Amino acid sequence: MAVQVRKNSRRELLLNRGIEELNLYGLSNFSMRRIAEACGVTHAAITRHFGNRSGYIAAIIDGLNAEWTKRQVRIIQDYAHDTRRQLVEISIAYVTFLVENPHLRSILFLRDDDFDNAYHPLKSQMTGLTQQLVARYCSEVQMPDDVRVRKLYVVRALIYGAALMFDNGELPYNEENLAMVRANIDREFDLP
């Protein structure tokens, strides 16, 4: 997925190539030198735009967060008076977003003290609205806090589990299986 920045800008080119680099090599083998070579720029050009490796990765995450936020806003608007439907549709959109951006899972699940301190706020933006919607829906239907915590756990497990199973081919990525995941997330809110 391409990050939307100013059309044809060098920064856009570098961000999109950074996303490709993460997809191909993961975070541990992320190479600014390889990206510079692929973009026909110097390593110094990348550092002028992003500062350092951490700043570059933060910019990639920030761009993806912006794209994810746009998708969420559209869903919230489409289902403006139905919190449960917002929750279910945002959950399915998140599964799709994670499948489209497989490198995000490695970033979201990375446990590294330096990384977590630098990127935790950016990482938490990815799931913040889902958490808010679960809390709002549970409040609307007067579910106790312990049930809300369990619902959040199950919904997140369904999202991440489905994305992983789609990505590794264990579950074919198609409309039928997305509908199954949607039904399971929706059904969770009928259960005690």
Backbone as a chain_set.jsonl record, in Angstrom:
{"seq": "MAVQVRKNSRRELLLNRGIEELNLYGLSNFSMRRIAEACGVTHAAITRHFGNRSGYIAAIIDGLNAEWTKRQVRIIQDYAHDTRRQLVEISIAYVTFLVENPHLRSILFLRDDDFDNAYHPLKSQMTGLTQQLVARYCSEVQMPDDVRVRKLYVVRALIYGAALMFDNGELPYNEENLAMVRANIDREFDLP", "coords": {"N": [[0.845, -1.167, 0.0], [0.572, 2.163, -0.818], [1.838, 5.11, 0.62], [0.169, 8.146, 1.027], [1.346, 11.101, -0.008], [2.644, 14.251, -1.065], [2.215, 14.296, -4.548], [4.505, 12.521, -6.596], [6.722, 13.255, -5.092], [10.029, 13.221, -3.658], [10.127, 12.367, -1.04], [7.768, 10.856, -0.859], [8.416, 8.794, -2.645], [10.569, 7.672, -1.229], [9.258, 6.865, 1.136], [7.406, 4.976, 0.146], [9.177, 3.103, -0.955], [10.428, 2.379, 1.376], [8.355, 1.027, 2.656], [8.131, -1.155, 0.913], [10.655, -2.256, 1.385], [10.395, -3.051, 4.076], [8.424, -5.014, 3.715], [9.829, -6.876, 2.142], [12.219, -7.462, 3.588], [11.773, -7.236, 6.297], [11.775, -5.784, 9.607], [14.145, -6.164, 11.06], [16.131, -6.463, 9.122], [16.045, -4.127, 7.727], [17.217, -1.772, 5.495], [18.615, 1.283, 4.986], [20.54, 2.035, 3.174], [20.22, 0.226, 1.061], [17.71, 1.033, 0.221], [18.253, 3.664, -0.562], [19.923, 3.168, -2.743], [18.11, 1.816, -4.444], [16.346, 3.884, -4.965], [17.891, 5.69, -6.239], [19.265, 7.682, -4.881], [21.368, 9.304, -2.429], [22.519, 7.942, 0.708], [22.638, 9.991, 2.523], [20.634, 11.688, 1.586], [18.34, 10.402, 2.426], [18.647, 10.585, 5.201], [18.432, 13.329, 5.46], [15.728, 13.701, 5.007], [14.494, 12.126, 6.999], [16.035, 11.905, 9.284], [17.133, 9.592, 10.934], [17.341, 5.98, 11.071], [15.296, 5.202, 12.886], [13.632, 7.466, 12.773], [12.86, 7.305, 10.118], [11.431, 4.866, 9.989], [9.424, 5.522, 11.788], [8.164, 7.545, 10.301], [7.137, 6.036, 8.199], [5.308, 4.409, 9.591], [3.669, 6.424, 10.578], [2.584, 7.453, 8.189], [1.139, 5.215, 7.311], [-0.621, 5.021, 9.449], [-2.093, 7.351, 8.977], [-3.389, 6.688, 6.591], [-4.902, 4.493, 7.492], [-6.495, 5.769, 9.383], [-8.09, 7.4, 7.706], [-9.639, 5.415, 6.447], [-11.034, 4.404, 8.659], [-12.533, 6.65, 9.447], [-14.265, 6.942, 7.267], [-15.816, 4.606, 7.579], [-16.98, 5.055, 10.098], [-18.555, 7.264, 9.44], [-20.232, 6.112, 7.496], [-21.782, 4.355, 9.005], [-23.08, 5.843, 11.008], [-24.943, 5.863, 13.164], [-24.839, 3.472, 14.47], [-23.192, 1.787, 16.58], [-22.328, -0.851, 17.022], [-22.241, -1.915, 14.42], [-20.316, -0.215, 13.322], [-18.107, -1.037, 14.815], [-17.83, -3.754, 14.036], [-17.415, -3.482, 11.234], [-15.118, -1.87, 11.149], [-13.354, -3.616, 12.353], [-13.201, -5.673, 10.422], [-12.188, -4.181, 8.299], [-9.717, -3.631, 9.403], [-8.538, -6.158, 9.485], [-8.274, -6.554, 6.719], [-6.564, -4.389, 6.141], [-4.274, -5.161, 7.544], [-3.62, -7.482, 6.134], [-3.065, -6.377, 3.651], [-0.845, -4.915, 4.318], [1.523, -6.487, 5.341], [3.902, -6.131, 6.784], [3.249, -4.551, 8.916], [2.33, -6.152, 11.012], [4.681, -7.26, 12.013], [5.849, -4.984, 13.041], [3.891, -4.128, 14.881], [3.907, -6.238, 16.706], [6.463, -6.391, 17.623], [8.782, -6.674, 20.214], [10.762, -4.712, 21.686], [12.746, -2.768, 23.68], [13.857, -0.197, 23.003], [12.578, 0.268, 20.566], [9.863, 0.07, 21.323], [9.597, 2.27, 23.091], [10.059, 4.425, 21.374], [8.137, 4.118, 19.349], [5.712, 3.4, 20.438], [3.457, 5.212, 20.85], [2.701, 5.635, 18.154], [2.143, 3.03, 17.33], [-0.031, 2.423, 18.995], [-2.021, 4.025, 17.982], [-3.051, 2.61, 15.887], [-4.899, 0.755, 16.868], [-6.528, 2.106, 18.575], [-9.144, 3.231, 18.06], [-10.755, 0.963, 17.724], [-10.667, -0.122, 20.296], [-11.974, 1.937, 21.668], [-14.508, 1.8, 20.478], [-15.394, -0.756, 21.247], [-15.555, -0.321, 24.013], [-17.508, 1.72, 24.038], [-19.734, 0.424, 22.858], [-20.17, -1.679, 24.674], [-20.813, -0.187, 26.919], [-23.166, 1.054, 26.013], [-24.907, -1.13, 25.888], [-24.827, -1.916, 28.442], [-22.871, -3.732, 29.487], [-20.824, -5.318, 31.891], [-17.548, -4.271, 33.154], [-15.635, -6.4, 33.237], [-16.604, -8.078, 31.27], [-16.391, -6.426, 29.035], [-13.592, -6.258, 28.816], [-13.016, -8.913, 28.16], [-14.41, -9.107, 25.72], [-13.0, -7.266, 24.135], [-10.53, -8.562, 24.061], [-11.231, -10.956, 22.664], [-12.17, -9.944, 20.192], [-9.861, -8.642, 19.214], [-8.168, -10.864, 19.063], [-9.498, -12.338, 17.087], [-9.201, -10.571, 14.906], [-6.332, -10.346, 14.581], [-5.672, -13.049, 14.397], [-7.129, -13.889, 12.126], [-5.941, -12.259, 10.137], [-3.313, -13.252, 10.183], [-3.749, -15.949, 9.486], [-4.839, -15.635, 6.921], [-2.663, -14.45, 5.658], [-0.646, -16.436, 5.809], [-1.71, -18.404, 4.263], [-3.21, -20.377, 5.382], [-5.89, -19.994, 5.614], [-7.924, -19.267, 2.979], [-7.813, -16.081, 1.433], [-10.536, -14.501, 0.901], [-13.822, -13.258, -0.06], [-15.799, -14.875, 1.094], [-14.545, -16.013, 3.361], [-13.841, -13.678, 4.722], [-16.414, -12.822, 5.309], [-17.116, -14.831, 7.092], [-15.366, -14.26, 9.228], [-16.329, -11.718, 9.874], [-18.934, -12.412, 10.729], [-18.298, -13.919, 13.001], [-17.071, -11.995, 14.648], [-19.206, -10.231, 14.983], [-21.077, -11.948, 16.193], [-19.839, -12.381, 18.627], [-20.662, -10.297, 20.238], [-23.185, -10.978, 20.896], [-22.947, -12.932, 22.684], [-22.751, -13.891, 26.169]], "CA": [[0.0, 0.0, 0.0], [1.354, 3.373, -0.945], [1.546, 6.214, 1.518], [-0.221, 9.323, 0.257], [2.061, 12.328, 0.301], [2.624, 15.066, -2.266], [2.462, 13.454, -5.727], [5.826, 12.495, -7.212], [7.769, 13.822, -4.249], [11.098, 12.299, -3.276], [9.721, 11.8, 0.251], [6.794, 9.805, -1.166], [9.181, 7.694, -3.221], [11.325, 7.029, -0.148], [8.32, 6.183, 2.038], [6.878, 3.782, -0.527], [10.269, 2.126, -1.046], [10.611, 1.897, 2.741], [7.314, 0.017, 2.879], [8.563, -2.347, 0.165], [11.805, -2.811, 2.113], [9.866, -3.773, 5.235], [7.757, -6.224, 3.227], [10.813, -7.832, 1.629], [13.304, -7.825, 4.493], [11.385, -7.12, 7.691], [12.344, -4.679, 10.375], [15.52, -6.435, 11.505], [17.051, -6.318, 7.99], [15.702, -2.871, 7.06], [18.475, -1.131, 5.101], [18.479, 2.582, 4.339], [21.474, 2.058, 2.041], [19.586, -0.499, -0.035], [16.625, 1.894, -0.246], [18.88, 4.778, -1.281], [20.365, 2.647, -4.033], [16.928, 1.53, -5.264], [15.703, 5.158, -5.326], [18.841, 6.531, -6.953], [19.667, 8.825, -4.051], [22.404, 8.947, -1.465], [22.078, 7.67, 2.076], [22.484, 11.313, 3.155], [19.329, 12.234, 1.189], [17.345, 9.793, 3.306], [18.775, 11.159, 6.543], [17.903, 14.7, 5.413], [14.262, 13.626, 5.085], [13.958, 11.399, 8.154], [16.937, 11.937, 10.424], [17.842, 8.328, 11.11], [16.526, 4.784, 10.828], [14.088, 5.273, 13.716], [12.77, 8.496, 12.207], [12.343, 6.789, 8.847], [10.396, 3.869, 10.288], [8.311, 6.266, 12.385], [7.46, 8.228, 9.211], [6.372, 5.002, 7.491], [4.175, 4.058, 10.447], [2.786, 7.589, 10.611], [1.866, 7.48, 6.916], [0.165, 4.121, 7.327], [-1.658, 5.434, 10.403], [-2.945, 8.343, 8.312], [-4.254, 5.944, 5.654], [-5.831, 3.703, 8.302], [-7.453, 6.714, 9.972], [-9.056, 7.753, 6.649], [-10.568, 4.294, 6.285], [-11.902, 4.348, 9.831], [-13.457, 7.786, 9.394], [-15.316, 6.598, 6.281], [-16.703, 3.608, 8.182], [-17.743, 5.734, 11.157], [-19.566, 8.077, 8.765], [-21.198, 5.232, 6.814], [-22.637, 3.694, 9.998], [-23.025, 6.882, 12.041], [-25.83, 5.669, 14.318], [-24.838, 2.057, 14.815], [-21.872, 1.514, 17.147], [-21.946, -2.257, 16.807], [-21.869, -2.073, 13.012], [-19.027, 0.464, 13.177], [-17.107, -1.913, 15.417], [-17.644, -4.933, 13.188], [-16.843, -3.095, 9.934], [-13.734, -1.429, 11.363], [-12.577, -4.831, 12.617], [-12.951, -6.336, 9.139], [-11.28, -3.309, 7.552], [-8.387, -3.787, 9.986], [-8.017, -7.426, 8.959], [-7.875, -6.281, 5.332], [-5.41, -3.496, 6.185], [-3.117, -5.956, 7.969], [-3.257, -8.377, 5.036], [-2.462, -5.528, 2.616], [0.402, -4.37, 4.861], [1.984, -7.547, 6.247], [4.999, -5.659, 7.636], [2.705, -3.927, 10.125], [2.264, -7.119, 12.102], [5.996, -7.382, 12.651], [6.059, -3.768, 13.821], [2.949, -4.109, 15.998], [4.197, -7.282, 17.681], [7.858, -6.346, 18.012], [9.037, -6.365, 21.622], [12.11, -4.188, 21.801], [12.592, -1.598, 24.55], [14.09, 1.044, 22.261], [11.514, 0.416, 19.58], [8.595, 0.329, 22.003], [9.58, 3.636, 23.607], [10.001, 5.383, 20.276], [7.003, 3.943, 18.45], [4.487, 2.983, 21.12], [2.293, 6.052, 20.517], [2.288, 5.386, 16.769], [1.539, 1.697, 17.285], [-1.325, 2.407, 19.678], [-3.009, 4.686, 17.133], [-3.636, 1.633, 14.968], [-6.001, 0.009, 17.49], [-7.225, 2.947, 19.541], [-10.571, 3.392, 17.793], [-11.418, -0.311, 17.998], [-10.825, -0.203, 21.744], [-13.011, 2.896, 22.051], [-15.813, 1.311, 20.032], [-15.784, -1.856, 22.132], [-15.966, 0.285, 25.282], [-18.77, 2.438, 23.83], [-20.824, -0.529, 22.651], [-20.421, -2.372, 25.943], [-21.508, 0.781, 27.769], [-24.527, 1.23, 25.475], [-25.733, -2.292, 26.226], [-24.621, -2.093, 29.876], [-22.041, -4.886, 29.828], [-19.858, -4.985, 32.943], [-16.158, -4.079, 32.729], [-14.925, -7.656, 32.983], [-17.087, -8.574, 29.974], [-15.781, -5.547, 28.035], [-12.203, -6.689, 28.657], [-13.046, -10.185, 27.43], [-14.843, -8.829, 24.341], [-11.87, -6.641, 23.446], [-9.558, -9.633, 23.835], [-11.706, -11.866, 21.615], [-12.202, -9.234, 18.911], [-8.483, -8.471, 18.749], [-7.66, -12.186, 18.691], [-10.087, -12.662, 15.794], [-8.576, -9.715, 13.893], [-4.946, -10.745, 14.334], [-5.655, -14.445, 13.959], [-7.594, -13.957, 10.735], [-4.909, -11.662, 9.276], [-2.197, -14.197, 10.118], [-4.168, -17.139, 8.734], [-4.936, -15.227, 5.515], [-1.324, -14.183, 5.149], [0.164, -17.648, 5.634], [-2.404, -19.318, 3.37], [-3.979, -21.371, 6.131], [-7.278, -19.672, 5.314], [-7.91, -18.475, 1.742], [-8.241, -14.688, 1.585], [-11.615, -14.24, -0.048], [-15.025, -12.652, 0.532], [-16.494, -15.867, 1.922], [-13.871, -16.123, 4.656], [-14.016, -12.39, 5.408], [-17.784, -12.84, 5.845], [-17.087, -15.709, 8.264], [-14.725, -13.504, 10.307], [-17.298, -10.677, 10.236], [-20.009, -13.051, 11.492], [-17.767, -14.303, 14.317], [-16.899, -10.779, 15.449], [-20.551, -9.747, 15.312], [-21.672, -12.901, 17.134], [-19.215, -12.235, 19.944], [-21.405, -9.325, 21.033], [-24.444, -11.606, 21.332], [-22.596, -13.889, 23.74], [-22.642, -13.27, 27.509]], "C": [[0.884, 1.22, 0.0], [0.888, 4.415, 0.067], [1.208, 7.422, 0.654], [0.487, 10.553, 0.79], [1.928, 13.178, -0.961], [3.0, 14.194, -3.462], [3.883, 13.655, -6.243], [6.922, 13.13, -6.359], [8.818, 12.761, -3.924], [10.731, 11.614, -1.961], [8.734, 10.656, 0.027], [7.501, 8.571, -1.725], [9.929, 6.936, -2.125], [10.408, 6.285, 0.814], [7.792, 4.901, 1.403], [7.947, 2.706, -0.668], [10.587, 1.563, 0.337], [9.59, 0.828, 3.098], [7.682, -1.278, 2.16], [9.718, -3.044, 0.88], [11.337, -3.603, 3.331], [9.19, -5.068, 4.796], [8.762, -7.291, 2.796], [11.767, -8.354, 2.7], [12.947, -7.77, 5.969], [12.124, -5.996, 8.384], [13.807, -4.929, 10.727], [16.539, -6.274, 10.372], [16.764, -5.074, 7.156], [16.977, -2.099, 6.766], [18.207, 0.182, 4.365], [19.409, 2.679, 3.137], [20.866, 1.348, 0.824], [18.457, 0.348, -0.638], [17.192, 3.056, -1.058], [19.304, 4.33, -2.677], [19.178, 2.407, -4.963], [16.244, 2.81, -5.751], [16.635, 6.091, -6.092], [19.223, 7.795, -6.206], [20.784, 8.365, -3.118], [21.766, 8.631, -0.117], [21.826, 8.988, 2.8], [21.135, 11.943, 2.793], [18.226, 11.672, 2.084], [17.432, 10.412, 4.7], [18.316, 12.61, 6.577], [16.383, 14.703, 5.575], [13.782, 13.106, 6.434], [14.852, 11.409, 9.385], [17.761, 10.671, 10.538], [16.867, 7.178, 10.851], [15.214, 4.839, 11.618], [13.113, 6.308, 13.181], [12.123, 8.058, 10.911], [11.204, 5.798, 9.105], [9.184, 4.543, 10.926], [7.503, 6.981, 11.305], [6.617, 7.24, 8.401], [5.123, 4.648, 8.3], [3.172, 5.207, 10.489], [1.965, 7.69, 9.325], [0.809, 6.397, 6.834], [-0.965, 4.419, 8.311], [-2.621, 6.42, 9.754], [-3.9, 7.652, 7.345], [-5.306, 5.139, 6.42], [-6.899, 4.605, 8.922], [-8.507, 7.127, 8.945], [-10.09, 6.646, 6.469], [-11.556, 4.22, 7.447], [-12.946, 5.466, 9.816], [-14.59, 7.507, 8.416], [-16.313, 5.598, 6.868], [-17.568, 4.243, 9.262], [-18.856, 6.574, 10.525], [-20.64, 7.209, 8.107], [-22.198, 4.6, 7.775], [-22.767, 4.584, 11.239], [-23.863, 6.589, 13.286], [-25.885, 4.216, 14.779], [-23.437, 1.658, 15.282], [-21.422, 0.083, 16.875], [-21.515, -2.472, 15.358], [-20.538, -1.386, 12.728], [-17.903, -0.447, 13.659], [-16.801, -3.111, 14.524], [-16.957, -4.556, 11.875], [-15.412, -2.587, 10.069], [-12.842, -2.635, 11.648], [-12.234, -5.55, 11.316], [-12.004, -5.497, 8.286], [-9.855, -3.429, 8.086], [-7.747, -5.101, 9.547], [-7.48, -7.195, 7.549], [-6.618, -5.411, 5.291], [-4.151, -4.261, 6.585], [-2.675, -6.929, 6.878], [-2.566, -7.584, 3.929], [-1.087, -5.017, 3.034], [1.015, -5.367, 5.84], [3.111, -7.109, 7.184], [4.487, -5.012, 8.915], [2.648, -4.898, 11.291], [3.608, -7.246, 12.789], [6.303, -6.147, 13.489], [5.162, -3.77, 15.057], [3.318, -5.099, 17.093], [5.646, -7.285, 18.148], [7.988, -5.949, 19.475], [10.507, -5.975, 21.752], [11.996, -2.894, 22.595], [12.794, -0.284, 23.804], [12.959, 1.305, 21.273], [10.202, 0.784, 20.26], [8.517, 1.763, 22.529], [9.409, 4.655, 22.493], [8.691, 5.308, 19.505], [5.696, 3.581, 19.131], [3.293, 3.885, 20.806], [1.792, 5.823, 19.088], [1.601, 4.034, 16.65], [0.143, 1.709, 17.906], [-2.405, 3.126, 18.887], [-3.721, 3.688, 16.227], [-4.867, 0.953, 15.565], [-6.844, 0.84, 18.439], [-8.723, 3.048, 19.308], [-11.339, 2.097, 18.061], [-11.662, -0.457, 19.492], [-11.928, 0.733, 22.232], [-14.405, 2.398, 21.667], [-16.3, 0.136, 20.88], [-16.285, -1.283, 23.451], [-17.322, 0.983, 25.129], [-19.931, 1.467, 23.671], [-21.177, -1.245, 23.953], [-21.142, -1.451, 26.929], [-22.959, 0.956, 27.313], [-25.448, 0.087, 25.873], [-25.532, -2.734, 27.674], [-23.925, -3.409, 30.231], [-21.063, -4.461, 30.913], [-18.424, -4.912, 32.396], [-15.428, -5.38, 32.429], [-15.356, -8.266, 31.648], [-16.484, -7.739, 28.842], [-14.343, -5.97, 27.759], [-12.136, -7.988, 27.849], [-13.428, -9.969, 25.972], [-13.703, -8.218, 23.534], [-10.816, -7.694, 23.107], [-9.985, -10.523, 22.668], [-11.699, -11.178, 20.254], [-10.785, -9.058, 18.371], [-7.863, -9.802, 18.335], [-8.213, -12.615, 17.336], [-9.444, -11.849, 14.674], [-7.18, -10.224, 13.56], [-4.84, -12.183, 13.854], [-6.077, -14.585, 12.513], [-6.528, -13.405, 9.79], [-3.732, -12.616, 9.105], [-2.559, -15.416, 9.275], [-4.342, -16.821, 7.248], [-3.552, -15.087, 4.917], [-0.52, -15.457, 4.918], [-0.527, -18.716, 4.794], [-3.207, -20.399, 4.068], [-5.48, -21.215, 5.883], [-7.265, -18.823, 4.047], [-8.49, -17.073, 1.98], [-9.265, -14.392, 0.499], [-12.828, -13.687, 0.698], [-15.752, -13.612, 1.463], [-15.867, -15.961, 3.313], [-13.893, -14.804, 5.431], [-15.411, -12.304, 6.017], [-17.859, -13.72, 7.094], [-16.476, -14.975, 9.461], [-15.682, -12.419, 10.804], [-18.402, -11.266, 11.121], [-19.535, -13.438, 12.893], [-17.557, -13.094, 15.218], [-18.262, -10.267, 15.889], [-21.207, -10.649, 16.373], [-21.108, -12.767, 18.541], [-20.005, -11.283, 20.836], [-22.825, -9.785, 21.369], [-24.201, -12.564, 22.488], [-22.468, -13.182, 25.081], [-21.199, -12.988, 27.891]], "O": [[1.852, 1.288, 0.756], [-0.306, 4.567, 0.325], [1.885, 7.688, -0.339], [0.242, 10.984, 1.917], [1.149, 12.828, -1.848], [3.976, 13.446, -3.41], [4.393, 14.772, -6.319], [7.964, 13.508, -6.894], [8.531, 11.564, -3.916], [10.991, 10.424, -1.784], [8.852, 9.604, 0.655], [7.215, 7.444, -1.322], [9.923, 5.705, -2.099], [10.743, 5.188, 1.263], [7.738, 3.859, 2.055], [7.653, 1.52, -0.516], [10.971, 0.4, 0.46], [9.916, -0.156, 3.761], [7.561, -2.365, 2.725], [9.754, -4.271, 0.968], [11.829, -4.702, 3.587], [9.364, -6.106, 5.436], [8.562, -8.476, 3.06], [12.089, -9.542, 2.723], [13.731, -8.21, 6.81], [12.993, -5.346, 7.802], [14.62, -4.005, 10.695], [17.703, -5.977, 10.64], [17.193, -4.982, 6.006], [17.742, -1.799, 7.683], [17.649, 0.191, 3.268], [19.077, 3.357, 2.165], [20.989, 1.823, -0.304], [18.274, 0.375, -1.855], [16.667, 3.39, -2.12], [19.072, 5.029, -3.664], [19.234, 2.758, -6.142], [15.635, 2.822, -6.821], [16.219, 7.159, -6.54], [19.471, 8.84, -6.807], [21.094, 7.176, -3.04], [20.626, 9.006, 0.154], [20.9, 9.086, 3.605], [20.554, 12.658, 3.609], [17.293, 12.384, 2.453], [16.409, 10.727, 5.309], [17.856, 13.082, 7.616], [15.822, 15.6, 6.204], [12.777, 13.584, 6.961], [14.43, 10.945, 10.444], [18.961, 10.682, 10.266], [15.719, 7.393, 10.462], [14.147, 4.554, 11.075], [11.907, 6.065, 13.137], [10.972, 8.399, 10.635], [10.138, 5.898, 8.496], [8.045, 4.176, 10.637], [6.275, 7.018, 11.386], [5.513, 7.571, 7.969], [4.019, 4.594, 7.759], [1.962, 4.982, 10.441], [0.77, 7.983, 9.378], [-0.294, 6.635, 6.343], [-2.125, 4.11, 8.043], [-3.832, 6.333, 9.96], [-5.082, 7.991, 7.286], [-6.473, 5.113, 6.029], [-8.072, 4.237, 8.976], [-9.692, 7.198, 9.273], [-11.285, 6.921, 6.351], [-12.752, 4.002, 7.251], [-14.112, 5.236, 10.139], [-15.748, 7.804, 8.706], [-17.52, 5.736, 6.671], [-18.77, 3.986, 9.323], [-19.98, 6.589, 11.028], [-21.825, 7.54, 8.16], [-23.339, 4.338, 7.397], [-22.586, 4.129, 12.368], [-23.504, 7.04, 14.373], [-26.858, 3.787, 15.4], [-22.601, 1.243, 14.48], [-20.263, -0.155, 16.535], [-20.518, -3.148, 15.106], [-19.718, -1.913, 11.977], [-16.88, -0.602, 12.991], [-15.637, -3.437, 14.29], [-16.021, -5.232, 11.449], [-14.581, -2.843, 9.198], [-11.688, -2.662, 11.221], [-11.099, -5.989, 11.131], [-11.117, -6.038, 7.625], [-8.894, -3.34, 7.322], [-6.548, -5.149, 9.269], [-6.362, -7.598, 7.229], [-5.712, -5.665, 4.498], [-3.079, -4.031, 6.024], [-1.479, -7.173, 6.717], [-1.597, -8.057, 3.336], [-0.253, -4.718, 2.179], [1.025, -5.117, 7.045], [3.255, -7.667, 8.272], [5.22, -4.933, 9.9], [2.89, -4.512, 12.435], [3.674, -7.33, 14.015], [6.947, -6.251, 14.533], [5.617, -3.451, 16.155], [3.075, -4.843, 18.272], [6.018, -8.104, 18.989], [7.362, -4.985, 19.917], [11.377, -6.832, 21.909], [11.226, -2.009, 22.22], [11.996, 0.642, 23.951], [12.455, 2.422, 21.164], [9.508, 1.702, 19.823], [7.47, 2.401, 22.42], [8.689, 5.64, 22.655], [8.186, 6.335, 19.05], [4.668, 3.467, 18.464], [2.21, 3.374, 20.52], [0.584, 5.819, 18.848], [0.595, 3.903, 15.954], [-0.768, 1.066, 17.386], [-3.591, 2.869, 19.095], [-4.87, 3.904, 15.845], [-5.791, 0.609, 14.827], [-7.783, 0.323, 19.045], [-9.499, 2.959, 20.259], [-12.457, 2.138, 18.574], [-12.744, -0.871, 19.908], [-12.721, 0.37, 23.101], [-15.36, 2.551, 22.428], [-17.487, 0.046, 21.193], [-17.324, -1.707, 23.956], [-18.187, 0.85, 25.994], [-20.989, 1.655, 24.272], [-22.352, -1.394, 24.287], [-21.995, -1.908, 27.69], [-23.871, 1.0, 28.139], [-26.626, 0.3, 26.161], [-26.006, -3.795, 28.08], [-24.336, -4.109, 31.156], [-20.528, -3.353, 30.861], [-18.133, -5.427, 31.317], [-14.674, -5.452, 31.458], [-14.549, -8.904, 30.972], [-16.109, -8.285, 27.804], [-13.921, -6.034, 26.604], [-11.294, -8.134, 26.962], [-12.839, -10.58, 25.081], [-13.467, -8.604, 22.389], [-10.278, -7.713, 22.0], [-9.181, -10.809, 21.781], [-11.267, -11.771, 19.265], [-10.54, -9.301, 17.189], [-7.114, -9.86, 17.36], [-7.489, -13.189, 16.523], [-9.171, -12.388, 13.601], [-6.874, -10.501, 12.4], [-4.012, -12.497, 12.999], [-5.45, -15.321, 11.751], [-6.242, -14.011, 8.757], [-3.212, -12.769, 7.999], [-1.765, -15.862, 8.447], [-4.025, -17.656, 6.402], [-3.296, -15.547, 3.804], [0.212, -15.552, 3.933], [0.005, -19.814, 4.628], [-3.817, -21.245, 3.414], [-6.235, -22.186, 5.937], [-6.652, -17.756, 4.038], [-9.517, -16.912, 2.639], [-8.929, -14.079, -0.643], [-12.854, -13.654, 1.928], [-16.263, -13.203, 2.506], [-16.576, -15.986, 4.319], [-13.958, -14.81, 6.66], [-15.578, -11.775, 7.116], [-18.576, -13.398, 8.041], [-16.997, -15.053, 10.574], [-15.83, -12.223, 12.01], [-18.76, -10.68, 12.143], [-20.282, -13.302, 13.862], [-17.83, -13.157, 16.417], [-18.444, -9.909, 17.052], [-21.812, -10.161, 17.327], [-21.805, -13.009, 19.526], [-20.015, -11.443, 22.056], [-23.574, -9.074, 22.039], [-25.135, -12.959, 23.186], [-22.116, -12.003, 25.129], [-20.939, -12.471, 28.978]]}, "num_chains": 1, "name": "protein.A"}
